[in-house]
Amino acid sequence: MQTMYYIGLDVHKKKISYSVKDGSSHIHAEGAIPAARSDLDRWMKTLPAPWTAAMEATIFTGWIYDHLKPHAAALKVAHPLMLRAIAAAKKKNDRIDANKIADCLRCDFLPECYMASTEIRERRRTLRYRNLLVHQAVQLKNKISGVLMEAGVSYNKQKLHKVGYFKSSTSTLCRCLLRCLGSGFLRIASSSPF
């Protein structure tokens, strides 16, 4: 029967700290590697097989999880708050955190959290970005309508949030906005003590 190796990963933006242990908690390797796909590939070639790994859920976990998953016997993601409650320590650094994660994985104490599939995570990311863009577009249209109302320029309120409204009246709106903003900037510049 082959010995399973347990790897704890402490993931950060620029580096990944790791600790490789066997079933009897003997440390086979530990250190840090840059958080890049090419460095992960080189590092995986040095690992004893078979291996299972765990990491804490962070914003960087997704791409690392996707990259390591085909090569690992098992790959788990730990719930950050529950992991902190289990592995609380006075001394805390990346090497110690990687060791704690490896120990939790080895002893089957790892508080695992759900990791959505790559397709679902990509769709969520796309929808979040679309939601942000729609929100910013509405904000911009509301600000433009505020400037127009402040300057006394008439506009079609029902059509303001339609797609074609700004295309048809762009030049008129731009002239009005520039006139309003220009006069406002002149007033502010003339009253400024600087």
Residue pairs with C-beta under 8 A, 6 or more apart in sequence:
2 49
2 50
3 22
3 23
3 48
4 22
4 23
4 50
4 51
4 52
4 73
5 20
5 21
5 22
5 28
5 47
5 48
5 49
5 50
5 51
5 52
6 20
6 21
6 22
6 23
6 51
6 52
6 53
6 54
6 102
6 105
6 106
7 18
7 19
7 20
7 21
7 47
7 51
7 52
7 53
7 54
7 102
7 105
8 18
8 19
8 21
8 53
8 54
8 55
8 97
8 98
8 99
8 100
8 101
8 102
8 103
8 104
8 105
9 16
9 17
9 18
9 53
9 54
9 55
9 64
9 98
9 101
10 16
10 17
10 18
10 55
10 56
10 94
10 95
10 97
10 98
10 101
11 35
11 55
11 56
11 58
11 60
11 61
11 64
12 35
12 58
12 60
12 94
13 35
13 60
14 34
14 35
15 32
15 33
15 34
15 35
15 94
16 32
16 33
16 34
16 35
16 40
16 64
17 30
17 31
17 32
17 94
17 95
17 97
17 98
18 29
18 30
18 31
18 32
18 33
18 43
18 98
19 27
19 29
19 30
19 95
19 98
19 99
19 101
19 102
20 27
20 28
20 29
20 30
20 47
20 48
20 51
20 102
21 27
21 28
21 99
21 102
21 103
21 106
22 28
23 106
25 103
25 106
27 99
28 48
29 46
29 47
30 95
30 98
30 99
32 94
32 95
33 39
33 40
33 43
35 60
35 64
37 63
37 67
40 64
40 67
40 68
44 68
44 71
50 73
51 72
51 73
52 72
52 73
52 74
52 75
52 76
52 105
53 68
53 72
53 74
53 75
53 76
53 105
54 75
54 76
54 77
54 78
54 101
54 102
54 104
54 105
54 110
55 61
55 64
55 65
55 76
55 77
55 78
55 101
56 77
56 78
56 80
56 83
56 97
56 101
57 77
57 78
57 79
57 80
57 113
57 115
58 80
61 77
61 115
62 118
62 121
65 75
65 77
65 115
66 118
68 75
69 75
76 105
76 110
76 112
77 112
77 113
77 115
78 101
78 104
78 110
78 111
78 112
78 113
79 111
79 112
79 113
82 111
83 100
83 101
83 104
83 110
83 111
86 104
86 109
86 111
87 97
87 100
87 101
87 103
87 104
89 96
89 100
101 110
103 109
104 110
104 111
116 124
138 161
141 160
141 161
141 166
144 173
144 177
145 155
145 157
145 160
147 177
147 180
147 181
148 155
148 173
148 176
148 177
148 180
150 180
151 176
151 179
151 180
153 176
153 180
155 169
155 173
156 165
159 165
166 173
